[in-house]
Amino acid sequence: MDAKKDRRAGGELSPPAQTGLTGSGWVTSPWGWRILAFFTLVALGLCITFFSDGHAAYGAAWAVIALAWGTFTVILWRHHLARA
């Protein structure tokens, strides 16, 4: 029989591959990446608002923040999909 059993059958799963986020509740819960995705959209909105208001420095800062949060959101989302 395969080392990885089906969850619905009540079997035990083999331990996940060791990564930096293994064992983190943020990876196993869909709420971690969803909340971060929401904050990414808020940061993107602030970026657009500041750029349209003529504050280029603040707009650029929020663009960097939105990019960083968006990248981490995608990483969490992919880890979540791999564990689902």
A tleap script that builds the chain and sets N, CA, C and O, in Angstrom:
source leaprc.protein.ff14SB
mol = sequence {
  NMET ASP ALA LYS LYS ASP ARG ARG ALA GLY
  GLY GLU LEU SER PRO PRO ALA GLN THR GLY
  LEU THR GLY SER GLY TRP VAL THR SER PRO
  TRP GLY TRP ARG ILE LEU ALA PHE PHE THR
  LEU VAL ALA LEU GLY LEU CYS ILE THR PHE
  PHE SER ASP GLY HIE ALA ALA TYR GLY ALA
  ALA TRP ALA VAL ILE ALA LEU ALA TRP GLY
  THR PHE THR VAL ILE LEU TRP ARG HIE HIE
  LEU ALA ARG CALA
}
set mol.1.N position { 0.844 -1.187 0.000 }
set mol.1.CA position { 0.000 0.000 0.000 }
set mol.1.C position { 0.881 1.239 0.000 }
set mol.1.O position { 2.009 1.216 0.492 }
set mol.2.N position { 0.360 2.302 -0.549 }
set mol.2.CA position { 1.094 3.552 -0.657 }
set mol.2.C position { 1.358 4.145 0.725 }
set mol.2.O position { 0.549 3.991 1.641 }
set mol.3.N position { 2.500 4.827 0.867 }
set mol.3.CA position { 2.850 5.445 2.148 }
set mol.3.C position { 1.875 6.565 2.500 }
set mol.3.O position { 1.641 6.842 3.677 }
set mol.4.N position { 1.318 7.197 1.498 }
set mol.4.CA position { 0.350 8.262 1.723 }
set mol.4.C position { -1.047 7.683 1.572 }
set mol.4.O position { -1.420 7.251 0.482 }
set mol.5.N position { -1.818 7.666 2.640 }
set mol.5.CA position { -3.169 7.125 2.572 }
set mol.5.C position { -4.172 8.257 2.405 }
set mol.5.O position { -3.883 9.418 2.693 }
set mol.6.N position { -5.339 7.894 1.941 }
set mol.6.CA position { -6.385 8.874 1.740 }
set mol.6.C position { -6.920 9.353 3.085 }
set mol.6.O position { -7.163 8.545 3.981 }
set mol.7.N position { -7.103 10.670 3.230 }
set mol.7.CA position { -7.620 11.226 4.485 }
set mol.7.C position { -9.033 10.750 4.769 }
set mol.7.O position { -9.389 10.512 5.923 }
set mol.8.N position { -9.831 10.612 3.739 }
set mol.8.CA position { -11.224 10.207 3.940 }
set mol.8.C position { -11.318 8.788 4.464 }
set mol.8.O position { -12.305 8.432 5.108 }
set mol.9.N position { -10.328 7.985 4.205 }
set mol.9.CA position { -10.341 6.607 4.671 }
set mol.9.C position { -9.861 6.508 6.119 }
set mol.9.O position { -9.869 5.423 6.700 }
set mol.10.N position { -9.447 7.623 6.699 }
set mol.10.CA position { -9.001 7.613 8.082 }
set mol.10.C position { -7.556 7.207 8.258 }
set mol.10.O position { -7.100 7.016 9.385 }
set mol.11.N position { -6.828 7.074 7.165 }
set mol.11.CA position { -5.432 6.672 7.246 }
set mol.11.C position { -4.540 7.826 7.659 }
set mol.11.O position { -4.959 8.983 7.623 }
set mol.12.N position { -3.323 7.520 8.047 }
set mol.12.CA position { -2.369 8.546 8.431 }
set mol.12.C position { -1.615 9.021 7.194 }
set mol.12.O position { -1.338 8.249 6.276 }
set mol.13.N position { -1.302 10.276 7.197 }
set mol.13.CA position { -0.536 10.859 6.097 }
set mol.13.C position { 0.939 10.844 6.441 }
set mol.13.O position { 1.317 10.939 7.608 }
set mol.14.N position { 1.759 10.725 5.427 }
set mol.14.CA position { 3.193 10.809 5.658 }
set mol.14.C position { 3.547 12.257 5.991 }
set mol.14.O position { 2.836 13.167 5.565 }
set mol.15.N position { 4.619 12.494 6.736 }
set mol.15.CA position { 4.967 13.866 7.104 }
set mol.15.C position { 5.305 14.698 5.873 }
set mol.15.O position { 5.858 14.177 4.904 }
set mol.16.N position { 4.973 16.002 5.906 }
set mol.16.CA position { 5.248 16.848 4.741 }
set mol.16.C position { 6.736 17.098 4.571 }
set mol.16.O position { 7.524 16.922 5.501 }
set mol.17.N position { 7.100 17.509 3.377 }
set mol.17.CA position { 8.495 17.839 3.094 }
set mol.17.C position { 8.919 19.019 3.971 }
set mol.17.O position { 8.113 19.899 4.271 }
set mol.18.N position { 10.159 19.029 4.368 }
set mol.18.CA position { 10.654 20.085 5.239 }
set mol.18.C position { 10.898 21.358 4.445 }
set mol.18.O position { 11.744 21.403 3.552 }
set mol.19.N position { 10.142 22.384 4.787 }
set mol.19.CA position { 10.340 23.708 4.218 }
set mol.19.C position { 10.370 24.705 5.357 }
set mol.19.O position { 10.185 24.337 6.517 }
set mol.20.N position { 10.598 25.937 5.038 }
set mol.20.CA position { 10.644 26.967 6.070 }
set mol.20.C position { 9.294 27.210 6.724 }
set mol.20.O position { 9.240 27.711 7.848 }
set mol.21.N position { 8.205 26.868 6.048 }
set mol.21.CA position { 6.876 27.134 6.581 }
set mol.21.C position { 6.187 25.883 7.097 }
set mol.21.O position { 5.020 25.950 7.484 }
set mol.22.N position { 6.869 24.742 7.118 }
set mol.22.CA position { 6.268 23.500 7.572 }
set mol.22.C position { 5.897 23.615 9.040 }
set mol.22.O position { 6.678 24.105 9.855 }
set mol.23.N position { 4.705 23.160 9.363 }
set mol.23.CA position { 4.240 23.209 10.731 }
set mol.23.C position { 3.608 24.536 11.098 }
set mol.23.O position { 3.152 24.716 12.227 }
set mol.24.N position { 3.576 25.452 10.172 }
set mol.24.CA position { 2.999 26.765 10.443 }
set mol.24.C position { 1.501 26.708 10.239 }
set mol.24.O position { 1.023 26.124 9.267 }
set mol.25.N position { 0.763 27.310 11.146 }
set mol.25.CA position { -0.682 27.387 11.007 }
set mol.25.C position { -1.095 28.237 9.821 }
set mol.25.O position { -2.198 28.073 9.298 }
set mol.26.N position { -0.224 29.149 9.384 }
set mol.26.CA position { -0.525 29.998 8.241 }
set mol.26.C position { -0.614 29.194 6.956 }
set mol.26.O position { -1.331 29.577 6.031 }
set mol.27.N position { 0.100 28.091 6.890 }
set mol.27.CA position { 0.080 27.289 5.674 }
set mol.27.C position { -1.131 26.385 5.645 }
set mol.27.O position { -1.763 26.233 4.600 }
set mol.28.N position { -1.465 25.783 6.769 }
set mol.28.CA position { -2.566 24.826 6.797 }
set mol.28.C position { -3.923 25.510 6.767 }
set mol.28.O position { -4.896 24.910 6.310 }
set mol.29.N position { -4.018 26.738 7.236 }
set mol.29.CA position { -5.285 27.454 7.235 }
set mol.29.C position { -5.390 28.339 5.994 }
set mol.29.O position { -4.429 29.018 5.631 }
set mol.30.N position { -6.557 28.332 5.343 }
set mol.30.CA position { -6.710 29.219 4.185 }
set mol.30.C position { -6.815 30.684 4.578 }
set mol.30.O position { -6.692 31.559 3.721 }
set mol.31.N position { -7.038 30.969 5.848 }
set mol.31.CA position { -7.220 32.354 6.272 }
set mol.31.C position { -5.929 33.150 6.259 }
set mol.31.O position { -5.973 34.371 6.115 }
set mol.32.N position { -4.792 32.508 6.403 }
set mol.32.CA position { -3.525 33.228 6.386 }
set mol.32.C position { -3.300 33.952 5.083 }
set mol.32.O position { -3.044 35.156 5.077 }
set mol.33.N position { -3.392 33.233 3.970 }
set mol.33.CA position { -3.144 33.879 2.694 }
set mol.33.C position { -4.317 34.755 2.264 }
set mol.33.O position { -4.120 35.721 1.526 }
set mol.34.N position { -5.537 34.438 2.711 }
set mol.34.CA position { -6.680 35.278 2.350 }
set mol.34.C position { -6.599 36.651 3.012 }
set mol.34.O position { -6.860 37.669 2.371 }
set mol.35.N position { -6.238 36.681 4.289 }
set mol.35.CA position { -6.104 37.951 4.998 }
set mol.35.C position { -4.970 38.769 4.389 }
set mol.35.O position { -5.090 39.979 4.194 }
set mol.36.N position { -3.867 38.084 4.093 }
set mol.36.CA position { -2.734 38.795 3.494 }
set mol.36.C position { -3.089 39.303 2.098 }
set mol.36.O position { -2.629 40.372 1.699 }
set mol.37.N position { -3.893 38.556 1.356 }
set mol.37.CA position { -4.334 39.020 0.034 }
set mol.37.C position { -5.203 40.271 0.172 }
set mol.37.O position { -5.102 41.187 -0.644 }
set mol.38.N position { -6.046 40.313 1.190 }
set mol.38.CA position { -6.870 41.502 1.432 }
set mol.38.C position { -5.991 42.714 1.730 }
set mol.38.O position { -6.204 43.793 1.177 }
set mol.39.N position { -4.998 42.529 2.612 }
set mol.39.CA position { -4.106 43.638 2.940 }
set mol.39.C position { -3.273 44.070 1.730 }
set mol.39.O position { -2.922 45.243 1.603 }
set mol.40.N position { -2.961 43.129 0.849 }
set mol.40.CA position { -2.248 43.471 -0.376 }
set mol.40.C position { -3.098 44.390 -1.247 }
set mol.40.O position { -2.593 45.351 -1.827 }
set mol.41.N position { -4.393 44.088 -1.335 }
set mol.41.CA position { -5.283 44.946 -2.119 }
set mol.41.C position { -5.430 46.329 -1.485 }
set mol.41.O position { -5.513 47.332 -2.194 }
set mol.42.N position { -5.461 46.382 -0.154 }
set mol.42.CA position { -5.514 47.675 0.528 }
set mol.42.C position { -4.246 48.480 0.227 }
set mol.42.O position { -4.321 49.673 -0.066 }
set mol.43.N position { -3.081 47.821 0.299 }
set mol.43.CA position { -1.821 48.509 0.002 }
set mol.43.C position { -1.787 48.978 -1.446 }
set mol.43.O position { -1.280 50.063 -1.735 }
set mol.44.N position { -2.319 48.174 -2.355 }
set mol.44.CA position { -2.378 48.577 -3.762 }
set mol.44.C position { -3.294 49.782 -3.938 }
set mol.44.O position { -2.995 50.680 -4.725 }
set mol.45.N position { -4.400 49.804 -3.214 }
set mol.45.CA position { -5.291 50.959 -3.265 }
set mol.45.C position { -4.623 52.219 -2.739 }
set mol.45.O position { -4.793 53.297 -3.310 }
set mol.46.N position { -3.865 52.094 -1.655 }
set mol.46.CA position { -3.127 53.243 -1.129 }
set mol.46.C position { -2.079 53.721 -2.134 }
set mol.46.O position { -1.874 54.922 -2.311 }
set mol.47.N position { -1.424 52.770 -2.785 }
set mol.47.CA position { -0.429 53.105 -3.803 }
set mol.47.C position { -1.060 53.921 -4.919 }
set mol.47.O position { -0.528 54.962 -5.307 }
set mol.48.N position { -2.184 53.461 -5.433 }
set mol.48.CA position { -2.873 54.165 -6.520 }
set mol.48.C position { -3.341 55.538 -6.054 }
set mol.48.O position { -3.231 56.522 -6.786 }
set mol.49.N position { -3.866 55.600 -4.828 }
set mol.49.CA position { -4.354 56.867 -4.289 }
set mol.49.C position { -3.228 57.891 -4.169 }
set mol.49.O position { -3.383 59.044 -4.571 }
set mol.50.N position { -2.102 57.463 -3.617 }
set mol.50.CA position { -0.983 58.396 -3.451 }
set mol.50.C position { -0.420 58.851 -4.794 }
set mol.50.O position { -0.095 60.026 -4.967 }
set mol.51.N position { -0.306 57.921 -5.747 }
set mol.51.CA position { 0.204 58.315 -7.066 }
set mol.51.C position { -0.749 59.289 -7.761 }
set mol.51.O position { -0.302 60.249 -8.389 }
set mol.52.N position { -2.053 59.048 -7.653 }
set mol.52.CA position { -3.008 59.934 -8.326 }
set mol.52.C position { -3.117 61.289 -7.630 }
set mol.52.O position { -3.564 62.269 -8.226 }
set mol.53.N position { -2.702 61.333 -6.355 }
set mol.53.CA position { -2.753 62.584 -5.597 }
set mol.53.C position { -1.460 63.391 -5.728 }
set mol.53.O position { -1.356 64.499 -5.201 }
set mol.54.N position { -0.476 62.828 -6.436 }
set mol.54.CA position { 0.764 63.553 -6.666 }
set mol.54.C position { 1.852 63.299 -5.637 }
set mol.54.O position { 2.863 64.001 -5.627 }
set mol.55.N position { 1.669 62.321 -4.779 }
set mol.55.CA position { 2.682 61.981 -3.770 }
set mol.55.C position { 3.437 60.735 -4.240 }
set mol.55.O position { 3.148 59.616 -3.815 }
set mol.56.N position { 4.397 60.953 -5.116 }
set mol.56.CA position { 5.098 59.835 -5.758 }
set mol.56.C position { 5.906 59.003 -4.766 }
set mol.56.O position { 5.971 57.781 -4.902 }
set mol.57.N position { 6.514 59.633 -3.783 }
set mol.57.CA position { 7.347 58.882 -2.828 }
set mol.57.C position { 6.499 57.925 -1.998 }
set mol.57.O position { 6.869 56.767 -1.806 }
set mol.58.N position { 5.357 58.416 -1.504 }
set mol.58.CA position { 4.467 57.542 -0.730 }
set mol.58.C position { 3.861 56.450 -1.621 }
set mol.58.O position { 3.704 55.305 -1.197 }
set mol.59.N position { 3.529 56.819 -2.845 }
set mol.59.CA position { 2.991 55.830 -3.779 }
set mol.59.C position { 3.987 54.734 -4.083 }
set mol.59.O position { 3.624 53.561 -4.159 }
set mol.60.N position { 5.255 55.114 -4.260 }
set mol.60.CA position { 6.291 54.119 -4.536 }
set mol.60.C position { 6.523 53.223 -3.323 }
set mol.60.O position { 6.739 52.020 -3.465 }
set mol.61.N position { 6.478 53.817 -2.128 }
set mol.61.CA position { 6.661 53.015 -0.915 }
set mol.61.C position { 5.539 51.988 -0.776 }
set mol.61.O position { 5.792 50.827 -0.454 }
set mol.62.N position { 4.300 52.415 -1.019 }
set mol.62.CA position { 3.186 51.474 -0.919 }
set mol.62.C position { 3.196 50.459 -2.057 }
set mol.62.O position { 2.684 49.351 -1.896 }
set mol.63.N position { 3.768 50.816 -3.198 }
set mol.63.CA position { 3.908 49.847 -4.289 }
set mol.63.C position { 4.878 48.735 -3.893 }
set mol.63.O position { 4.639 47.563 -4.185 }
set mol.64.N position { 5.962 49.102 -3.233 }
set mol.64.CA position { 6.922 48.094 -2.762 }
set mol.64.C position { 6.275 47.200 -1.698 }
set mol.64.O position { 6.456 45.983 -1.710 }
set mol.65.N position { 5.527 47.808 -0.787 }
set mol.65.CA position { 4.842 47.030 0.250 }
set mol.65.C position { 3.829 46.082 -0.380 }
set mol.65.O position { 3.758 44.913 0.000 }
set mol.66.N position { 3.049 46.568 -1.332 }
set mol.66.CA position { 2.053 45.724 -1.999 }
set mol.66.C position { 2.722 44.575 -2.750 }
set mol.66.O position { 2.224 43.450 -2.741 }
set mol.67.N position { 3.837 44.856 -3.392 }
set mol.67.CA position { 4.558 43.807 -4.114 }
set mol.67.C position { 5.095 42.740 -3.158 }
set mol.67.O position { 5.003 41.546 -3.442 }
set mol.68.N position { 5.648 43.169 -2.040 }
set mol.68.CA position { 6.191 42.215 -1.069 }
set mol.68.C position { 5.072 41.368 -0.456 }
set mol.68.O position { 5.189 40.146 -0.374 }
set mol.69.N position { 4.000 42.013 -0.030 }
set mol.69.CA position { 2.880 41.267 0.550 }
set mol.69.C position { 2.245 40.341 -0.479 }
set mol.69.O position { 1.858 39.221 -0.148 }
set mol.70.N position { 2.135 40.800 -1.725 }
set mol.70.CA position { 1.569 39.962 -2.777 }
set mol.70.C position { 2.426 38.741 -3.062 }
set mol.70.O position { 1.907 37.648 -3.290 }
set mol.71.N position { 3.733 38.928 -3.049 }
set mol.71.CA position { 4.640 37.798 -3.262 }
set mol.71.C position { 4.498 36.772 -2.140 }
set mol.71.O position { 4.414 35.570 -2.394 }
set mol.72.N position { 4.472 37.252 -0.910 }
set mol.72.CA position { 4.335 36.331 0.227 }
set mol.72.C position { 2.965 35.658 0.225 }
set mol.72.O position { 2.845 34.505 0.638 }
set mol.73.N position { 1.924 36.367 -0.237 }
set mol.73.CA position { 0.594 35.769 -0.348 }
set mol.73.C position { 0.613 34.598 -1.320 }
set mol.73.O position { 0.043 33.544 -1.036 }
set mol.74.N position { 1.262 34.774 -2.456 }
set mol.74.CA position { 1.332 33.699 -3.449 }
set mol.74.C position { 2.116 32.507 -2.896 }
set mol.74.O position { 1.760 31.356 -3.151 }
set mol.75.N position { 3.174 32.781 -2.146 }
set mol.75.CA position { 3.953 31.694 -1.537 }
set mol.75.C position { 3.083 30.910 -0.563 }
set mol.75.O position { 3.068 29.680 -0.599 }
set mol.76.N position { 2.352 31.614 0.310 }
set mol.76.CA position { 1.473 30.928 1.260 }
set mol.76.C position { 0.373 30.163 0.544 }
set mol.76.O position { 0.034 29.046 0.937 }
set mol.77.N position { -0.189 30.759 -0.507 }
set mol.77.CA position { -1.259 30.108 -1.257 }
set mol.77.C position { -0.762 28.811 -1.898 }
set mol.77.O position { -1.450 27.791 -1.873 }
set mol.78.N position { 0.446 28.865 -2.474 }
set mol.78.CA position { 0.989 27.658 -3.114 }
set mol.78.C position { 1.305 26.569 -2.091 }
set mol.78.O position { 1.086 25.386 -2.351 }
set mol.79.N position { 1.823 26.972 -0.918 }
set mol.79.CA position { 2.060 25.992 0.138 }
set mol.79.C position { 0.755 25.401 0.629 }
set mol.79.O position { 0.689 24.212 0.942 }
set mol.80.N position { -0.287 26.223 0.700 }
set mol.80.CA position { -1.588 25.733 1.130 }
set mol.80.C position { -2.139 24.730 0.119 }
set mol.80.O position { -2.695 23.701 0.502 }
set mol.81.N position { -1.987 25.031 -1.171 }
set mol.81.CA position { -2.475 24.104 -2.195 }
set mol.81.C position { -1.702 22.787 -2.167 }
set mol.81.O position { -2.267 21.721 -2.411 }
set mol.82.N position { -0.418 22.868 -1.871 }
set mol.82.CA position { 0.395 21.650 -1.839 }
set mol.82.C position { -0.002 20.752 -0.668 }
set mol.82.O position { 0.146 19.533 -0.742 }
set mol.83.N position { -0.503 21.348 0.403 }
set mol.83.CA position { -0.879 20.572 1.586 }
set mol.83.C position { -2.315 20.142 1.558 }
set mol.83.O position { -2.712 19.303 2.367 }
set mol.84.N position { -3.128 20.688 0.647 }
set mol.84.CA position { -4.573 20.362 0.604 }
set mol.84.C position { -4.803 18.990 0.038 }
set mol.84.O position { -5.948 18.552 -0.071 }
savepdb mol mol.pdb
quit
